[in-house]
Amino acid sequence: MNENSCISIVVLTYNSEKFVEETLDSIYDQSYPNIELIVADDCSSDRSVELVQKWIGGKKERFVNFRLIASPKNTGTSANCNRGLHVAAGEWVKFIAGDDVLHTDFFTRMSPLLRNEKVNVIAGEVHTFENDISEAQFNWPDFDFPTDLSVQRRRQLVKGLLLAPSVVIRKSKISELKGFDEKFKLLEDDPMWFKLTLDHNLFYFAQDSIVYYRQHSESVNSIAAREIYYRKPIFLNDLINFGYGIRVPALAKEGLWAHVIFLYLGLLCENLIYKNGSKLDNILNRILKKFVLLFHRIYVNLPY
């Protein structure tokens, strides 16, 4: 196998003009040599595409290949991922939001895993920051990353295991699984992790391969923005459909009935919120959901 297999980095942009150049700089500065750069823009209304076009001038020689895919209409995160995936020529694919930053040695530090033909999914560390990346703090994984397939499977089914910014996936595997499920317009990551889990893929952890996850007022990860994002009917509908259509059947098949019950209760709260009741009703439903999640943690033993 090639000592340095080609990695396709797909930068996902949507109104990312404030930070996309910093993301691109972190890719340009990678110590790993064999990189294809793809920027998939989901019909930004700002200068994201213009800035990418300006940035790449004089830098193309650094990359095995460069592609800019600018969608004429906004289609959602899952479809945007698939557009990048479709043109990716590398052996591995790394998706990154247009406001996050890769450590210079992100890929170099996981290179032994990249060369291992048995490995299909690799997760690195996530460090979070707001304005100054030198003040970034370790954020994930905040647990001992399991190495046993059955333990990983149970954790992913019950509460999740992977964190999207950190993940690198073998192109042939993600293509075999038909890419991202576009019926979930804004929820691209959890359905993919379930696909990989149910396909019996072991997830490998690359310590010290760091991605810096930006937290700011416009980031989905910030508390205020997440609340706004969470209220969007499309995203709520994705969560509900994913819960009923994929999570519940998977948990039931594993015989994890206590988790099924708590998940149903949580989804009931989601449904009540989704139906756009009064402000007071939504507040009460959110409080109810928090209690459901709390009791789940307290009373259900999770043998990880």
FENUR-V689030 format. One record per backbone hydrogen bond with DSSP energy under -0.5 kcal/mol. NH is the residue of the N-H (numbers start at 1). CO is the residue of the C=O. E is the energy in kcal/mol with one decimal. If there is no record, write none. Layout:
# FENUR-V689030
((NH;CO;E) (NH;CO;E))
This chain:
# FENUR-V689030
((5;2;-0.7) (7;34;-2.2) (8;92;-3.3) (9;7;-0.7) (9;36;-3.1) (10;8;-0.6) (10;94;-3.0) (11;9;-0.7) (11;38;-3.2) (12;10;-0.6) (12;96;-2.7) (13;11;-0.7) (13;40;-2.3) (19;16;-1.3) (20;16;-2.3) (22;19;-0.6) (23;19;-1.8) (24;20;-2.6) (25;21;-2.6) (26;22;-1.8) (27;23;-1.2) (28;24;-2.6) (29;25;-2.0) (30;27;-1.5) (31;104;-2.5) (35;33;-1.4) (36;7;-2.9) (37;65;-2.6) (38;9;-2.9) (38;36;-0.5) (39;67;-2.8) (40;11;-2.8) (40;38;-0.5) (41;39;-0.6) (41;69;-3.2) (42;13;-2.5) (43;41;-1.0) (51;47;-2.7) (52;48;-2.1) (53;49;-2.5) (54;50;-2.1) (55;51;-2.6) (56;52;-2.3) (57;53;-0.6) (57;54;-0.6) (59;56;-2.6) (60;56;-0.8) (62;59;-1.6) (63;60;-1.7) (64;35;-2.8) (65;35;-0.6) (67;37;-2.2) (69;39;-3.3) (69;67;-0.5) (70;68;-0.6) (71;41;-2.6) (71;69;-0.7) (75;73;-0.5) (77;185;-0.6) (78;185;-1.7) (80;76;-1.7) (81;77;-2.5) (82;78;-2.1) (83;79;-2.0) (84;80;-1.7) (85;81;-2.7) (86;82;-2.6) (87;83;-1.0) (88;84;-0.9) (88;85;-0.6) (91;6;-1.7) (92;6;-1.6) (93;169;-2.9) (94;8;-2.8) (95;167;-0.5) (96;10;-2.5) (98;12;-2.1) (100;97;-1.7) (101;212;-2.3) (103;210;-2.5) (106;103;-2.3) (109;105;-2.4) (110;107;-0.8) (111;108;-1.2) (113;110;-0.9) (114;110;-1.9) (115;111;-1.7) (116;113;-1.0) (117;115;-0.7) (119;116;-1.6) (120;202;-0.5) (121;202;-0.6) (122;168;-2.7) (123;204;-3.0) (124;166;-1.6) (125;209;-2.5) (126;140;-2.5) (127;211;-2.5) (128;137;-2.5) (129;213;-1.7) (133;131;-0.7) (135;132;-1.9) (136;133;-1.7) (137;128;-2.6) (139;126;-2.5) (140;126;-2.0) (145;143;-0.7) (152;148;-2.6) (153;149;-2.6) (154;150;-2.1) (155;151;-2.4) (156;152;-2.8) (157;153;-2.3) (158;154;-2.3) (159;155;-2.8) (160;155;-1.8) (166;163;-2.0) (167;164;-1.5) (168;122;-2.8) (169;93;-2.4) (170;120;-2.7) (171;91;-2.4) (174;170;-2.1) (175;171;-2.2) (176;172;-1.9) (177;173;-1.6) (178;175;-1.9) (179;174;-2.6) (182;180;-0.8) (184;181;-1.6) (185;183;-0.8) (188;186;-0.8) (192;188;-0.8) (193;189;-2.5) (194;190;-2.2) (195;191;-2.0) (196;192;-2.5) (197;193;-2.3) (198;194;-3.1) (199;195;-1.2) (200;197;-1.9) (201;196;-2.0) (204;121;-2.4) (206;123;-3.0) (206;204;-0.5) (207;205;-0.8) (209;206;-1.6) (210;208;-1.1) (211;125;-2.4) (212;101;-3.8) (213;127;-3.2) (213;211;-0.7) (214;212;-0.7) (215;129;-3.3) (216;214;-0.6) (219;216;-1.9) (222;219;-1.2) (226;222;-2.8) (227;223;-1.9) (228;224;-1.8) (229;225;-3.2) (230;226;-3.1) (231;227;-1.3) (232;229;-1.4) (236;232;-2.4) (237;233;-2.6) (238;234;-2.0) (239;235;-2.3) (240;236;-2.4) (241;237;-2.7) (242;238;-2.7) (243;239;-2.2) (244;240;-2.7) (245;241;-2.7) (246;242;-2.0) (247;242;-2.2) (248;243;-2.7) (250;246;-1.9) (251;247;-2.6) (252;248;-2.6) (253;249;-2.3) (254;250;-1.3) (255;252;-1.3) (256;251;-2.5) (257;255;-1.5) (260;256;-1.7) (261;257;-2.4) (262;258;-2.1) (263;259;-2.6) (264;260;-2.6) (265;261;-2.1) (266;262;-2.3) (267;263;-2.8) (268;264;-2.2) (269;265;-1.7) (270;266;-2.0) (271;267;-2.7) (272;268;-2.0) (273;269;-2.1) (274;270;-2.8) (275;271;-1.6) (276;273;-1.7) (277;272;-0.6) (282;278;-2.3) (283;279;-2.1) (284;280;-2.5) (285;281;-2.6) (286;282;-2.2) (287;283;-2.2) (288;284;-2.5) (289;285;-2.3) (290;286;-2.1) (291;287;-1.9) (292;288;-2.2) (293;289;-2.5) (294;290;-2.2) (295;291;-2.8) (296;292;-2.0) (297;293;-2.0) (298;294;-2.1) (299;295;-2.9) (300;296;-1.6) (301;299;-0.7) (303;301;-0.7) (304;302;-2.2))
